[in-house]
Amino acid sequence: MAETLISPGVLARENDSSFITQGPITVGAAIIGPTAKGPVGIPTVVTSYSEYQNKFGTTFTSGSNIYTYFTSIAAYNYFNNGGDTLLVARVVSGSYTAANTGTTGQTISGSLGSTNPVLVLETLSKGADQNSSSSLDISGSLASGSVSNIRYQIVNSNTSSGTFDLIIRQGNDNTNQNIILESWTNLSLDPFSPNFVSSLIGDQTYTYVGTDITPYLQLSGSYPNASKYVRVKTVTTTPGYFDNNGVAKVAYTASIPINSSGSFIGAVGTLQAGAQYYETILDGNKAQGIPSGSIADTDGQGYGSMINLLGNKDDYKYNVLFTPGLIDSLQTGLISAIISTAQNRQDFIFIDDLVTYGQTIATISTKALARNTSYAASYWPWVQTQDPDSGQNVWVPASTIIAGVYAYNDKVSEPWFAPAGINRGGLSVIRAERKLSQTDRDTLYNNKINPIATFPGQGPVVYGQKTLQTQASALNRVNVRRLLIALKSYISQVANNLVFEQNTATTRNNFLAQVNPYLESVQQRQGLYAFKVIMDDTNNTASVIDQNQMVGQIYIQPTKTAEFIYLDFNITPTGATFPA
């Protein structure tokens, strides 16, 4: 009840106008590239590097050497520097399929035998490395078992209750040393049971459809995948397992999986022979074993498909995109497709690695001048860093490390601060490919390339924040482009809630009541010098309203960064007075 005065007196009331406007839905980075394992062609969100390792692996062996994809090193740098969410789109070369407990190897069967498997599981990860073979040695180890693949075990099979337990084990364990990854208890084949195996583990899969106007992933299956490793591919159901007396039906008891263990088989997909890694990448068809391919590829497993898929801003949210391993000079068409996607979406910035290792300043400058967009930025030179998983010192393109710079910048400040300089642009790397002189840095910056400088006692530092836009304007700076991305993201979210609402002053005031406080908070956080929002009768005239439109005009003055600091030292004679 409102407070009022009944008799003479003084009433001190509080009017709280300090309510904080709800912030925007936060989104993180996205990365497209090869990984050691994991779902192929299905953009997947991970929230920590340990989760990334679990789903996408780390090191792999090619020939007699151990490698790590740039994707993994970038993910490590992103999360290690404060990144929150990372959308990972795994790409492969050729056709990759999942492994399963199919009929040609060990099967999950009931008491009637293996000729009629009652349950088939399929790995979520794809590739021949998911095949764990079916031959066991004396210790119970799988001949092809590895840390990357898995095996299964059925225990506590009970025909009276119609239940069983499923254990997912790591592929390189043995009988005496089980490495249990997941356990699922009291599973049932009865679709009417709350413990129905498909509903608990999940049975969904996605198929890439690239033949429509907008590519999309078509979902099959009824139950979301709760398991991190497998899904139910097929199951022989036992609907109504018990009769009216509560006794298991004889026709169904032989279907309950018996206690057993086994492996996964049937997957295809291997590394491309002759692949080039790290600083040896010189051929766009051999870079990390992933050919550049066609922009219009429709198999759902290559770069082209993932670029097209991530063009859907309703399904995939991110504010910065990395593709370490895609080199502009080698895969110009794919990079053009990414930049086109960025310009169409207008809600992310792309980090473009322009040239391969060992190039000259003249070469990279020529390449940079061929690009003209505020939705991309480039950094140079390559840097040497320690691979967190193999321990090797390896050369990587700048985008691999810049992922961490952007994450750190956003953690300690805001997206509209420059991800550069000693305070926010320091790199935890061994060395840069070369030490740049002031003249080198001037040339690079004049050509829209952000130099990675090396200072005594400081090490490599990002020392520039230009976009690849040629025209001189506020948007040729990364902090301003990212400011606009952040503002448009929030304000668009506010506007989405007004679609189909009445076009009245009340609705427009509702918009202003949310947008103005948010812009004020951005101004307080040093993102804007000034702003003004107009959404009233002046721009929503009768003719505009009759066209079912609502118009808002937002004027902003972005803050600029101090990139060029002049310090004048004036020497005066003894006795001279200093200016006031």
C-alpha positions in Angstrom: 0.0 0.0 0.0 1.3 3.5 -0.8 2.3 5.6 2.2 0.1 8.7 2.7 -0.3 11.4 5.4 -3.6 11.3 7.3 -2.7 13.9 9.9 -0.3 16.9 9.6 3.3 15.8 9.5 6.3 15.1 7.3 6.7 11.9 5.4 10.1 11.0 3.9 9.8 8.6 1.0 12.3 6.8 -1.1 12.1 6.6 -4.9 14.6 4.0 -6.1 15.6 4.9 -9.6 18.8 2.9 -9.4 17.5 -0.3 -10.9 20.1 -1.7 -13.2 18.8 -2.5 -16.7 19.2 -6.2 -17.5 22.4 -6.6 -19.5 22.6 -8.2 -22.9 22.8 -11.9 -23.5 26.5 -12.5 -23.6 28.1 -14.5 -26.3 31.7 -15.6 -26.7 34.0 -16.5 -29.6 33.7 -19.1 -32.4 36.4 -21.1 -34.0 36.4 -23.2 -37.2 39.2 -25.8 -37.7 40.3 -29.4 -37.4 40.4 -31.2 -34.1 41.8 -34.5 -32.9 38.3 -35.9 -32.3 34.7 -34.9 -31.7 31.5 -34.3 -33.6 32.1 -33.3 -37.2 30.2 -30.3 -38.7 28.1 -29.7 -35.6 29.1 -26.4 -33.9 29.3 -27.2 -30.3 29.6 -24.8 -27.3 32.3 -25.6 -24.7 32.8 -23.5 -21.5 36.3 -24.6 -20.4 39.5 -26.0 -21.9 39.0 -29.2 -20.0 35.6 -29.6 -21.6 37.2 -28.8 -25.0 39.8 -31.5 -24.4 37.1 -34.0 -23.4 35.1 -33.4 -26.5 37.6 -32.5 -29.2 40.9 -34.0 -28.0 44.4 -32.5 -28.1 47.4 -34.2 -29.7 47.4 -36.7 -32.5 50.1 -38.7 -34.3 50.9 -38.4 -38.0 53.7 -40.7 -39.1 56.2 -40.8 -36.3 55.5 -37.2 -35.0 53.1 -35.8 -32.5 51.1 -32.7 -33.5 48.5 -30.4 -32.1 46.0 -28.5 -34.3 46.0 -24.7 -34.1 42.4 -25.0 -33.0 43.4 -26.6 -29.7 46.2 -24.1 -29.0 43.8 -21.2 -29.7 41.2 -22.7 -27.4 43.7 -23.1 -24.7 44.8 -19.4 -25.0 41.2 -18.3 -25.1 40.1 -20.1 -21.9 43.5 -19.5 -20.1 43.0 -15.8 -20.5 39.4 -15.6 -19.2 37.3 -16.6 -22.1 33.8 -18.0 -21.1 32.2 -19.7 -24.1 33.7 -21.0 -27.3 31.7 -22.3 -30.3 33.8 -25.0 -31.9 33.1 -26.2 -35.5 35.2 -29.2 -36.3 36.2 -29.7 -40.0 37.7 -32.8 -41.6 39.1 -33.9 -44.9 37.0 -36.5 -46.6 34.1 -38.5 -45.2 34.1 -39.2 -41.5 31.6 -41.5 -39.8 30.9 -42.7 -36.2 31.8 -46.1 -34.8 29.1 -48.4 -33.3 28.5 -51.6 -31.6 27.2 -53.1 -34.9 26.6 -56.7 -36.0 30.0 -57.3 -37.5 31.8 -57.2 -34.2 31.0 -57.5 -30.6 27.3 -56.7 -30.0 25.0 -55.8 -27.1 22.8 -58.8 -27.1 20.2 -60.6 -25.0 20.3 -64.3 -24.1 19.2 -65.3 -27.6 22.7 -64.5 -28.9 24.6 -61.9 -31.0 22.6 -62.5 -34.2 19.9 -60.2 -32.9 21.5 -57.2 -31.2 19.0 -55.6 -28.8 20.9 -52.3 -28.5 23.3 -50.5 -30.8 25.3 -47.6 -29.5 27.1 -45.1 -31.7 30.0 -42.7 -30.9 29.4 -39.0 -31.0 32.9 -38.5 -32.2 33.7 -39.4 -35.8 36.7 -40.8 -37.5 38.6 -44.1 -37.7 40.3 -43.4 -34.4 37.0 -44.2 -32.7 37.3 -47.9 -33.7 38.6 -49.7 -30.6 38.8 -53.2 -32.2 37.4 -56.3 -30.6 40.5 -58.4 -29.8 41.6 -58.5 -26.2 45.0 -59.5 -24.8 45.5 -61.5 -21.6 45.1 -58.4 -19.4 41.8 -57.4 -21.0 43.3 -54.6 -23.0 41.9 -53.7 -26.5 44.4 -54.1 -29.3 43.3 -50.7 -30.7 42.2 -49.1 -27.5 43.5 -45.5 -27.0 42.8 -42.5 -24.9 40.8 -41.1 -27.8 38.3 -44.0 -28.2 35.9 -45.9 -25.8 34.6 -49.3 -24.9 31.4 -50.4 -23.3 30.4 -52.8 -20.5 27.0 -54.2 -19.5 26.6 -55.1 -15.8 23.8 -55.9 -13.3 21.6 -57.4 -16.0 18.3 -58.4 -14.4 15.5 -60.0 -16.3 13.1 -59.8 -13.4 13.2 -56.0 -13.2 14.0 -55.6 -16.9 17.0 -53.4 -16.1 20.7 -53.2 -16.7 23.6 -50.9 -16.2 25.8 -49.4 -18.9 29.4 -48.3 -18.3 31.4 -46.3 -20.8 35.1 -46.9 -20.4 38.2 -45.3 -21.9 39.6 -47.4 -24.7 43.1 -47.8 -23.3 42.1 -49.4 -19.9 42.2 -53.1 -19.0 40.3 -55.6 -16.8 42.2 -54.7 -13.6 42.4 -51.0 -14.2 39.0 -49.7 -15.4 38.9 -46.1 -16.5 35.2 -45.3 -16.2 34.0 -42.2 -18.1 30.3 -42.6 -17.6 27.9 -44.9 -15.7 24.2 -45.3 -16.5 22.2 -47.4 -14.0 18.8 -49.1 -14.1 18.3 -48.7 -17.8 15.3 -50.2 -19.4 14.2 -51.1 -23.0 10.6 -50.3 -22.1 9.7 -47.0 -23.9 7.0 -46.4 -21.2 9.6 -46.6 -18.4 11.1 -43.4 -17.0 14.5 -45.2 -17.3 14.1 -45.9 -21.0 17.6 -46.2 -22.4 17.1 -43.8 -25.3 15.5 -41.1 -23.1 18.4 -41.2 -20.5 21.4 -41.5 -22.9 19.9 -39.8 -25.9 19.4 -40.7 -29.5 19.7 -37.5 -31.5 21.9 -36.9 -34.5 22.2 -34.1 -37.1 22.5 -34.1 -40.8 23.8 -31.0 -42.7 21.3 -29.7 -45.3 23.0 -27.3 -47.7 20.5 -27.3 -50.5 18.0 -24.8 -49.1 18.3 -21.0 -49.1 20.0 -21.1 -45.7 22.0 -24.2 -44.7 20.9 -25.9 -41.5 21.3 -29.0 -39.4 18.4 -31.3 -39.6 17.7 -33.1 -36.3 16.8 -36.8 -36.1 15.9 -38.7 -33.0 13.5 -38.0 -30.1 15.8 -37.5 -27.0 18.6 -35.0 -26.4 22.1 -36.6 -26.0 22.9 -36.6 -22.3 25.9 -38.9 -22.8 29.2 -37.1 -23.7 30.4 -40.1 -25.7 27.6 -42.2 -27.2 24.0 -42.1 -28.4 21.5 -44.9 -28.9 21.4 -45.7 -32.6 18.8 -48.5 -32.5 17.0 -50.4 -29.8 14.7 -53.4 -29.6 12.0 -52.1 -27.3 10.0 -54.1 -24.8 6.8 -52.0 -24.4 4.8 -53.0 -21.3 7.6 -55.2 -19.9 5.4 -56.5 -17.1 2.0 -58.2 -17.3 -1.0 -57.2 -15.2 0.4 -59.2 -12.2 3.7 -57.3 -12.3 5.6 -60.3 -13.7 8.1 -59.9 -16.6 6.7 -61.1 -19.9 8.6 -64.2 -21.2 8.6 -62.8 -24.7 10.7 -59.9 -23.5 13.1 -61.3 -20.9 15.5 -62.7 -23.5 15.9 -59.2 -24.9 17.5 -57.7 -21.8 21.2 -57.2 -22.5 23.4 -59.8 -20.8 26.5 -58.9 -18.8 29.2 -58.4 -21.4 31.8 -55.9 -22.6 32.9 -54.9 -26.1 34.2 -52.2 -28.4 33.2 -50.0 -31.2 33.8 -50.6 -35.0 32.9 -49.4 -38.4 34.1 -45.7 -38.4 35.9 -44.3 -41.3 38.0 -41.1 -41.8 41.7 -40.7 -41.4 44.3 -37.9 -41.6 45.3 -36.7 -45.0 48.7 -38.0 -46.1 51.4 -35.3 -46.7 49.8 -32.8 -44.5 51.7 -29.6 -43.5 51.7 -28.3 -40.0 52.9 -25.3 -38.1 55.4 -23.1 -40.0 55.7 -25.6 -42.8 52.2 -24.7 -44.2 52.8 -23.6 -47.7 50.0 -25.3 -49.7 46.4 -24.5 -49.2 45.4 -28.1 -50.0 47.7 -29.5 -47.3 47.3 -27.1 -44.4 46.9 -29.2 -41.3 45.5 -31.9 -43.6 42.4 -30.0 -44.6 42.2 -28.9 -48.3 40.8 -25.5 -48.9 38.1 -27.1 -51.0 35.2 -25.3 -52.5 33.2 -22.4 -50.9 30.0 -24.2 -51.9 30.9 -27.6 -50.5 27.7 -29.3 -49.4 29.0 -32.4 -47.5 28.7 -30.7 -44.1 32.2 -31.6 -43.1 34.5 -28.9 -44.6 35.2 -25.2 -44.1 32.8 -24.1 -46.7 29.8 -25.8 -45.0 30.7 -24.4 -41.6 31.1 -20.9 -42.9 27.7 -21.1 -44.5 26.2 -22.7 -41.4 27.6 -20.0 -39.1 26.1 -17.4 -41.3 22.7 -18.1 -39.5 22.8 -15.5 -36.8 19.5 -16.8 -35.2 21.1 -20.2 -34.5 24.7 -19.3 -33.7 25.8 -16.4 -31.5 29.4 -15.2 -31.3 31.2 -11.9 -31.4 34.6 -12.8 -32.8 35.6 -15.6 -35.2 39.0 -17.4 -35.5 40.1 -19.8 -38.2 43.8 -20.5 -37.3 45.2 -22.5 -40.2 43.2 -20.8 -42.9 45.8 -18.5 -44.5 44.4 -15.7 -46.7 47.2 -16.0 -49.3 46.4 -19.7 -49.7 42.6 -19.8 -49.2 41.6 -16.4 -50.5 38.1 -17.7 -51.5 37.3 -19.1 -48.1 38.5 -15.9 -46.4 36.3 -13.8 -48.7 33.3 -16.0 -47.8 34.0 -15.4 -44.1 34.3 -11.7 -44.5 31.1 -11.6 -46.6 29.4 -13.5 -43.7 30.7 -11.0 -41.2 29.5 -8.1 -43.2 26.0 -9.7 -43.7 25.6 -10.6 -40.0 27.3 -7.4 -38.6 27.7 -8.9 -35.2 31.2 -10.3 -35.1 34.8 -9.4 -36.1 37.0 -11.9 -37.9 40.8 -12.3 -37.3 42.5 -12.8 -40.6 45.9 -14.5 -40.9 47.1 -12.9 -44.2 50.3 -14.8 -45.0 52.3 -17.9 -44.2 55.4 -18.1 -42.0 58.5 -16.4 -43.2 57.0 -13.7 -45.4 58.2 -10.1 -45.9 56.6 -6.9 -44.8 56.0 -6.0 -48.5 54.2 -9.2 -49.1 51.8 -8.9 -46.2 51.2 -5.3 -46.9 50.2 -6.1 -50.5 47.8 -8.7 -49.1 46.3 -6.4 -46.5 45.6 -3.7 -49.1 43.5 -6.2 -51.1 41.0 -6.3 -48.1 38.7 -3.5 -47.2 36.3 -4.2 -44.3 35.8 -3.0 -40.7 34.6 -6.5 -39.8 38.1 -8.0 -39.9 41.5 -7.3 -38.4 45.0 -8.8 -39.0 48.0 -9.2 -36.8 51.6 -10.1 -37.7 54.1 -11.7 -37.4 53.8 -15.4 -36.4 54.9 -16.3 -32.9 56.5 -19.3 -31.2 54.6 -20.7 -28.2 54.6 -23.8 -26.1 52.0 -26.3 -27.0 50.1 -26.9 -23.7 49.5 -30.5 -24.5 52.6 -31.9 -26.2 55.1 -29.5 -24.5 56.7 -28.7 -27.8 57.7 -25.2 -28.9 55.8 -24.5 -32.1 55.2 -21.7 -34.5 51.6 -20.5 -34.9 49.9 -17.7 -36.8 48.9 -14.7 -34.8 45.2 -15.5 -34.6 46.0 -18.6 -32.5 47.3 -16.2 -29.7 45.0 -13.2 -30.4 42.1 -15.4 -29.2 43.6 -15.1 -25.7 44.2 -11.3 -26.1 40.5 -10.6 -26.9 39.4 -12.8 -24.0 41.7 -11.1 -21.6 40.7 -7.6 -22.8 37.0 -8.4 -22.3 37.7 -9.9 -18.9 39.6 -7.0 -17.4 37.9 -4.2 -19.2 35.2 -4.1 -21.9 34.9 -5.0 -25.7 35.2 -1.3 -26.5 38.7 -1.1 -25.0 41.6 -1.6 -27.4 42.9 -5.2 -27.2 46.4 -3.9 -27.5 49.3 -2.3 -25.6 51.2 -3.4 -22.6 48.2 -3.4 -20.2 45.9 -5.7 -22.3 48.0 -6.8 -25.3 50.8 -8.7 -23.7 51.5 -12.2 -25.2 52.5 -15.3 -23.2 54.7 -16.6 -26.0 58.4 -17.5 -26.4 59.2 -15.1 -29.2 57.8 -13.4 -32.3 59.0 -14.5 -35.7 61.0 -11.3 -35.9 61.6 -8.2 -33.9 60.0 -5.2 -35.6 61.7 -1.8 -35.7 59.8 1.4 -35.4 60.0 1.8 -39.1 58.6 -1.8 -39.6 55.7 -1.0 -37.3 55.0 2.2 -39.0 54.9 0.5 -42.4 52.6 -2.3 -41.1 50.2 0.1 -39.4 50.0 2.4 -42.4 48.9 -0.8 -44.3 46.2 -1.7 -41.8 48.3 -4.5 -40.1 48.5 -4.7 -36.3 52.2 -5.3 -35.4 53.3 -7.7 -32.7 56.2 -5.7 -31.3 58.9 -7.0 -29.0 60.2 -4.7 -26.3 63.2 -5.3 -24.0 62.0 -6.7 -20.6 58.4 -6.9 -21.9 58.4 -9.5 -24.7 56.0 -9.6 -27.6 53.0 -7.2 -27.3 50.1 -6.5 -29.7 50.8 -2.9 -30.7 48.0 -1.9 -33.0 44.2 -2.1 -33.2 43.3 -1.3 -36.8 40.6 -3.1 -38.7 41.1 -3.8 -42.4 38.9 -0.9 -43.4 40.7 1.4 -45.9 38.7 4.5 -45.4 39.7 6.7 -42.5 36.8 6.7 -40.0 36.1 5.7 -36.5 35.4 2.1 -37.7 38.9 1.6 -38.8 39.7 0.8 -35.2 38.9 -2.6 -33.5 37.6 -1.0 -30.3 35.0 1.0 -32.1 33.9 -1.8 -34.4 33.5 -4.0 -31.3 31.6 -1.2 -29.5 29.1 -1.1 -32.3 28.8 -4.9 -32.3 28.0 -4.8 -28.5 25.5 -1.9 -28.8 23.6 -3.4 -31.8 23.5 -6.8 -30.0 21.8 -5.4 -26.9 19.5 -2.9 -28.6 18.4 -5.5 -31.1 17.5 -7.8 -28.2 15.4 -5.0 -26.7 13.7 -4.3 -30.1 12.9 -8.0 -30.6 10.6 -7.9 -27.6 8.6 -5.1 -29.3 7.8 -6.9 -32.6 4.0 -7.2 -32.9 3.4 -4.9 -30.0 1.1 -1.9 -30.4 2.9 1.0 -32.2 2.0 3.6 -29.5 3.9 6.0 -27.3 3.8 3.5 -24.5 5.7 0.9 -26.5 8.2 3.5 -27.7 8.7 4.7 -24.2 9.3 1.2 -23.1 12.1 0.9 -25.7 13.7 4.2 -24.5 13.4 3.1 -20.8 15.6 0.2 -21.5 18.0 1.6 -24.1 18.9 4.9 -22.5 20.0 3.4 -19.1 22.1 0.9 -21.0 23.8 3.5 -23.1 24.4 5.6 -20.0 26.1 2.6 -18.4 28.3 2.2 -21.5 29.2 5.9 -21.3 30.1 5.5 -17.6 32.3 2.5 -18.6 34.2 4.8 -21.1 32.6 3.5 -24.2 30.9 6.7 -25.4 31.5 10.4 -25.1 27.8 11.1 -25.8 24.7 9.6 -27.2 21.1 10.4 -28.1 18.1 8.1 -28.8 15.1 9.4 -30.7 11.9 7.3 -30.9 8.9 9.5 -30.8 6.3 11.2 -33.0 9.0 13.0 -35.0 10.3 9.8 -36.6 7.2 7.7 -36.2 4.7 9.7 -38.2 1.3 8.5 -39.2 2.6 7.3 -42.6 5.4 5.3 -40.9 2.9 3.7 -38.5 0.5 2.9 -41.4 3.3 0.9 -42.9 3.6 -1.2 -39.7 7.0 0.3 -38.9 8.6 1.6 -35.8 11.6 3.8 -36.3 14.4 4.6 -33.8 17.4 6.8 -34.4 20.5 6.3 -32.2 23.4 8.8 -32.3 26.6 7.9 -30.6 30.1 9.5 -30.2 32.5 6.5 -29.6 35.5 7.2 -27.4 38.8 7.1 -29.1 42.0 5.5 -27.9 45.3 7.4 -27.3 47.5 5.7 -29.9 49.9 8.5 -30.6 51.3 10.2 -27.5 53.5 13.3 -28.0 55.6 14.4 -25.1 57.3 17.8 -25.6 60.4 18.3 -23.4 61.2 22.0 -23.2 64.6 23.0 -21.9 64.6 26.5 -20.4 67.5 28.7 -19.0 68.1 28.8 -15.3 65.7 31.2 -13.5 63.0 31.0 -16.2 59.5 30.5 -14.9 57.3 27.7 -16.1 54.0 28.3 -17.8 51.0 28.3 -15.4 
